[in-house]
Amino acid sequence: MPRRRPRLTAWLLALAIGHLGLLTATGQAQAEPTASDIAALRDFKPEGGDISALVRKVAPGLATEWLALPPGAVIDKGAPLETTLGPQMMGQLDASGTGLPIVLYHKEDGRLPGAFIVARYRGVTPLQLLYRLAERSASLKHPLMDQFTEATPWSKLADSAWGIGANVRRLTAMLAFRMPFGAGLFGLRDSFALGEWQTVMLPNGVGVLTYQSRAATPEEKTRFATFRDKKDKERKLDSDYFEAREYRLSSLLIPEKDATGLFNTVHVYFVRIVPNLKPGKDLSGSGALAQWLFKRGSQEAILTPVQMIRTEVERARSGK
């Protein structure tokens, strides 16, 4: 197992899922990788393992499952995958912004494109990251997150598709988000979502975090009919906040032992979001709303989380 680093501060990745308030309510169970992709992740060797080869092998299948891609999904940016995720990929993982390897699938009418991005965080292991990614205290630091309320406690699954020795936990939570300034001009609404978090830690140190929202049950809507936002103001569902549409976020965390003998984490971050619009508003791939969301969303939902994590890792390592 990777060597443990000093305890890190609360993590901000979970906060970034609230950017733009683009949420989901799919009503589906957690989307799990195929048996072959799970086997590839379990077989990976942190010391000397070929990370670019692993990502090339599993990323297409993980994208299909985690992003709910349509059959024959076309890539707008990052094709062919053999090039974007080739051996040179490892030399790009310390870049910032669009310098990181990014794969963007074709946007459809009514939906934003699915995408994934690959980045490195130095001096931190997946184990140190995984259980902090969905922490409530970290989430509520985000300026657009108004509430993160656990609907169920974390539960550990005795049996799962991830195999023997995998530590699999699940949690249901209600999230409430504010729209960014100016979003109302396009008909975007403050939103809430009931969703399922799942964490997976494999015996070889590979970690997985998935979030997928679903339709709230009548009982859940009653339970969360009123809540206090982080400024302690009372809010109401279906008058102040409206039920979200589609929202999927998944993180694959791969341990990397560098030349100094310390461990890093290579993060493959998958994002699929659909805007929650006022009645009568549509999202057309060529429309002004889609273009605004595409530009703003790609920055806030894909690039910003990478920088937020790096900032926290650097702060923890420096002891500040």
C-alpha positions as CSV (number, residue, x, y, z in Angstrom):
1,M,0.0,0.0,0.0
2,P,1.2,3.6,-0.7
3,R,3.0,5.4,2.1
4,R,0.7,7.7,4.0
5,R,1.4,11.4,3.9
6,P,0.5,14.0,6.6
7,R,-3.2,14.5,7.2
8,L,-4.7,16.9,4.7
9,T,-7.3,19.6,5.2
10,A,-10.9,19.3,4.1
11,W,-11.3,18.9,0.4
12,L,-13.0,21.1,-2.1
13,L,-13.7,18.9,-5.1
14,A,-17.1,18.1,-3.9
15,L,-17.8,21.9,-3.8
16,A,-17.2,22.4,-7.5
17,I,-20.0,20.1,-8.4
18,G,-22.3,23.0,-7.5
19,H,-20.9,25.4,-10.1
20,L,-23.7,26.5,-12.4
21,G,-26.3,24.5,-10.4
22,L,-26.4,21.9,-13.3
23,L,-27.9,18.9,-11.6
24,T,-29.5,15.5,-12.4
25,A,-32.4,13.4,-11.5
26,T,-32.0,10.2,-13.4
27,G,-33.8,7.8,-11.2
28,Q,-31.3,5.1,-12.0
29,A,-29.1,3.0,-9.8
30,Q,-25.3,3.6,-9.5
31,A,-23.7,3.0,-12.9
32,E,-20.9,0.5,-12.4
33,P,-17.9,-0.3,-14.7
34,T,-17.8,-3.5,-16.7
35,A,-16.2,-6.6,-15.2
36,S,-13.2,-6.2,-17.5
37,D,-12.6,-2.5,-16.5
38,I,-12.9,-3.4,-12.8
39,A,-10.4,-6.3,-13.3
40,A,-7.9,-3.8,-15.0
41,L,-8.2,-1.4,-12.1
42,R,-7.7,-4.2,-9.5
43,D,-4.7,-5.6,-11.4
44,F,-2.9,-2.3,-11.6
45,K,0.5,-2.2,-9.8
46,P,1.2,1.2,-8.2
47,E,4.9,0.6,-8.2
48,G,6.0,0.6,-11.9
49,G,2.5,0.4,-13.3
50,D,1.8,2.0,-16.7
51,I,-0.8,4.7,-15.9
52,S,-1.3,5.9,-19.4
53,A,-1.9,2.4,-20.6
54,L,-4.4,1.8,-17.8
55,V,-6.3,5.1,-18.6
56,R,-6.4,4.2,-22.3
57,K,-7.8,0.8,-21.5
58,V,-10.5,1.8,-19.0
59,A,-11.5,5.4,-19.8
60,P,-13.7,4.7,-22.8
61,G,-15.8,2.1,-20.9
62,L,-15.9,4.3,-17.7
63,A,-17.1,7.2,-19.8
64,T,-19.8,5.1,-21.4
65,E,-21.1,4.0,-18.0
66,W,-20.5,7.1,-15.8
67,L,-21.5,9.7,-18.4
68,A,-24.4,7.8,-19.8
69,L,-23.1,8.3,-23.4
70,P,-25.4,7.5,-26.3
71,P,-24.4,4.6,-28.6
72,G,-21.6,5.7,-31.0
73,A,-20.9,8.9,-29.0
74,V,-18.5,11.2,-31.0
75,I,-15.6,13.0,-29.5
76,D,-15.3,16.7,-30.3
77,K,-12.0,17.2,-28.4
78,G,-9.3,14.7,-27.6
79,A,-9.7,12.1,-30.4
80,P,-8.1,9.8,-31.1
81,L,-7.8,8.6,-27.5
82,E,-4.7,6.6,-28.3
83,T,-3.0,10.0,-28.9
84,T,-4.5,12.1,-26.1
85,L,-4.0,9.3,-23.6
86,G,-0.7,8.1,-25.0
87,P,2.7,7.8,-23.2
88,Q,3.2,11.6,-23.5
89,M,0.1,12.1,-21.3
90,M,2.2,11.7,-18.1
91,G,4.3,14.7,-19.1
92,Q,1.2,16.9,-19.3
93,L,-0.4,16.1,-15.9
94,D,1.2,19.0,-14.0
95,A,-0.1,21.6,-16.5
96,S,-3.0,23.9,-15.7
97,G,-6.3,24.6,-17.4
98,T,-6.6,23.5,-21.0
99,G,-3.0,22.3,-21.0
100,L,-4.3,19.1,-19.2
101,P,-5.4,16.1,-21.3
102,I,-9.2,16.7,-21.9
103,V,-11.7,14.5,-23.8
104,L,-15.0,16.2,-24.7
105,Y,-17.8,14.3,-26.3
106,H,-20.3,15.8,-28.7
107,K,-23.1,17.9,-27.1
108,E,-26.7,16.9,-27.9
109,D,-29.8,19.1,-27.9
110,G,-31.1,19.3,-24.4
111,R,-27.9,18.2,-22.8
112,L,-24.3,19.4,-22.2
113,P,-21.5,17.2,-23.4
114,G,-19.9,14.6,-21.2
115,A,-16.2,15.0,-20.6
116,F,-13.2,13.8,-18.6
117,I,-9.9,15.4,-17.7
118,V,-6.7,13.9,-16.3
119,A,-4.4,15.7,-13.8
120,R,-1.8,14.9,-11.1
121,Y,-1.6,15.9,-7.4
122,R,1.8,15.5,-6.0
123,G,2.6,14.2,-2.5
124,V,-0.9,12.8,-1.8
125,T,-2.3,9.3,-2.1
126,P,-5.8,8.3,-3.3
127,L,-6.6,7.0,0.2
128,Q,-5.9,10.5,1.6
129,L,-8.2,12.1,-1.0
130,L,-11.1,9.7,-1.4
131,Y,-12.9,10.1,1.9
132,R,-12.6,13.9,1.9
133,L,-14.0,14.5,-1.5
134,A,-17.7,14.4,-0.4
135,E,-17.3,15.8,3.1
136,R,-20.2,18.1,4.1
137,S,-18.0,20.6,5.8
138,A,-15.9,21.1,2.6
139,S,-18.9,21.2,0.3
140,L,-20.5,24.0,2.3
141,K,-17.5,26.2,1.8
142,H,-18.4,26.6,-1.9
143,P,-20.1,29.9,-2.6
144,L,-22.8,28.2,-4.7
145,M,-23.6,25.4,-2.3
146,D,-26.4,26.3,0.1
147,Q,-26.9,22.9,1.8
148,F,-25.6,19.4,2.0
149,T,-27.8,17.2,4.2
150,E,-27.3,13.5,4.7
151,A,-30.5,11.6,4.0
152,T,-28.9,8.4,5.1
153,P,-25.7,7.6,7.0
154,W,-22.7,6.1,5.2
155,S,-23.2,2.3,4.8
156,K,-20.6,-0.3,3.9
157,L,-21.6,-2.8,1.2
158,A,-20.7,-6.4,2.1
159,D,-20.9,-7.5,-1.5
160,S,-20.3,-5.5,-4.7
161,A,-19.2,-5.7,-8.3
162,W,-15.7,-4.4,-7.1
163,G,-14.6,-7.8,-5.8
164,I,-13.0,-9.2,-2.7
165,G,-11.1,-6.7,-0.5
166,A,-12.8,-3.6,-2.0
167,N,-14.1,-1.2,0.6
168,V,-17.4,0.2,-0.8
169,R,-19.5,2.7,0.9
170,R,-22.7,4.6,-0.1
171,L,-24.5,7.7,1.2
172,T,-27.7,9.5,0.1
173,A,-27.7,13.2,0.4
174,M,-29.8,16.3,-0.4
175,L,-27.8,19.1,-2.1
176,A,-29.0,22.6,-2.8
177,F,-27.3,25.1,-5.1
178,R,-27.6,28.8,-6.0
179,M,-27.2,29.9,-9.6
180,P,-24.2,32.0,-10.6
181,F,-24.8,35.7,-11.2
182,G,-26.4,36.2,-14.6
183,A,-27.6,32.7,-15.0
184,G,-31.2,33.8,-14.5
185,L,-31.0,35.6,-17.8
186,F,-31.0,32.2,-19.5
187,G,-33.7,30.7,-17.4
188,L,-31.5,28.7,-15.0
189,R,-33.0,28.1,-11.6
190,D,-31.7,27.5,-8.1
191,S,-31.8,23.7,-7.7
192,F,-31.9,20.8,-5.3
193,A,-31.0,17.2,-5.9
194,L,-31.2,13.9,-4.1
195,G,-28.2,11.8,-5.0
196,E,-26.2,8.8,-4.2
197,W,-22.5,9.0,-3.3
198,Q,-20.3,5.9,-3.6
199,T,-16.7,5.5,-2.5
200,V,-14.6,2.5,-3.5
201,M,-11.1,1.8,-2.2
202,L,-9.4,-1.2,-3.9
203,P,-6.7,-3.3,-2.2
204,N,-4.0,-1.9,-4.5
205,G,-4.7,1.7,-3.5
206,V,-6.9,2.7,-6.5
207,G,-9.8,4.9,-5.4
208,V,-13.2,5.7,-7.0
209,L,-15.8,8.3,-6.1
210,T,-19.1,8.5,-8.0
211,Y,-22.1,10.8,-7.6
212,Q,-25.3,10.3,-9.4
213,S,-28.6,12.1,-8.6
214,R,-32.0,10.6,-9.0
215,A,-35.6,11.6,-8.6
216,A,-36.5,12.5,-5.0
217,T,-39.2,10.3,-3.5
218,P,-42.4,12.0,-2.1
219,E,-41.2,11.2,1.4
220,E,-37.8,12.9,0.7
221,K,-39.5,15.9,-0.7
222,T,-41.6,16.2,2.5
223,R,-38.6,15.7,4.7
224,F,-36.6,18.4,3.0
225,A,-39.5,20.7,2.2
226,T,-37.9,23.4,4.3
227,F,-34.2,23.8,5.2
228,R,-31.7,26.3,6.4
229,D,-29.1,27.6,4.0
230,K,-25.6,28.2,5.1
231,K,-26.5,31.7,6.1
232,D,-29.2,30.3,8.3
233,K,-32.0,31.6,6.1
234,E,-35.1,29.3,5.8
235,R,-35.5,28.0,2.2
236,K,-38.3,26.0,0.6
237,L,-38.2,23.4,-2.1
238,D,-40.3,23.9,-5.2
239,S,-40.6,27.6,-4.5
240,D,-37.0,28.8,-3.8
241,Y,-35.4,25.7,-5.3
242,F,-36.6,23.3,-8.0
243,E,-35.7,19.7,-8.5
244,A,-32.7,19.2,-10.7
245,R,-32.4,17.3,-13.9
246,E,-29.3,15.3,-14.9
247,Y,-26.0,15.3,-13.0
248,R,-23.2,12.7,-12.9
249,L,-19.7,13.1,-11.5
250,S,-17.1,10.4,-11.1
251,S,-13.4,10.4,-10.0
252,L,-10.9,7.7,-10.7
253,L,-7.8,8.1,-8.4
254,I,-4.7,6.2,-9.4
255,P,-1.6,6.0,-7.1
256,E,1.8,6.9,-8.8
257,K,5.2,6.3,-7.2
258,D,7.6,8.9,-8.4
259,A,11.4,8.8,-8.7
260,T,11.8,10.2,-5.1
261,G,9.8,7.2,-3.7
262,L,6.8,9.4,-2.7
263,F,3.3,8.8,-4.0
264,N,1.2,11.1,-6.1
265,T,-2.4,10.7,-7.3
266,V,-3.4,10.8,-10.9
267,H,-7.0,11.9,-11.2
268,V,-9.3,11.1,-14.1
269,Y,-12.4,13.2,-13.5
270,F,-15.7,12.5,-15.5
271,V,-18.4,15.1,-15.7
272,R,-21.9,15.0,-17.2
273,I,-24.4,17.8,-16.4
274,V,-27.7,19.1,-17.7
275,P,-29.1,22.5,-16.9
276,N,-32.3,22.9,-14.8
277,L,-34.4,25.3,-16.8
278,K,-37.6,27.2,-16.2
279,P,-40.7,25.8,-18.0
280,G,-40.7,26.7,-21.7
281,K,-37.0,27.1,-21.9
282,D,-35.0,24.7,-24.2
283,L,-31.4,23.9,-24.6
284,S,-30.4,23.8,-28.2
285,G,-26.8,22.8,-29.2
286,S,-26.5,26.0,-31.3
287,G,-28.4,28.3,-29.0
288,A,-27.1,31.1,-26.8
289,L,-27.8,29.2,-23.6
290,A,-25.9,26.1,-24.7
291,Q,-22.9,28.3,-25.8
292,W,-22.9,30.1,-22.5
293,L,-23.1,26.9,-20.5
294,F,-20.5,25.2,-22.7
295,K,-18.0,28.0,-22.1
296,R,-18.7,28.6,-18.5
297,G,-19.5,25.0,-17.6
298,S,-16.3,23.6,-19.1
299,Q,-14.3,26.1,-16.9
300,E,-16.3,25.7,-13.7
301,A,-17.2,22.0,-13.8
302,I,-14.0,20.5,-15.4
303,L,-11.0,22.8,-14.9
304,T,-11.8,24.6,-11.6
305,P,-12.0,21.4,-9.5
306,V,-8.4,20.5,-10.5
307,Q,-7.1,23.8,-9.3
308,M,-9.1,23.7,-6.1
309,I,-7.6,20.3,-5.2
310,R,-4.1,21.4,-6.0
311,T,-4.5,24.5,-3.9
312,E,-5.6,22.4,-0.9
313,V,-2.8,19.9,-1.4
314,E,-0.2,22.6,-1.6
315,R,-1.6,24.3,1.5
316,A,-1.6,21.1,3.5
317,R,2.0,20.2,2.4
318,S,3.2,23.7,3.4
319,G,1.5,23.5,6.7
320,K,-0.4,26.7,6.2
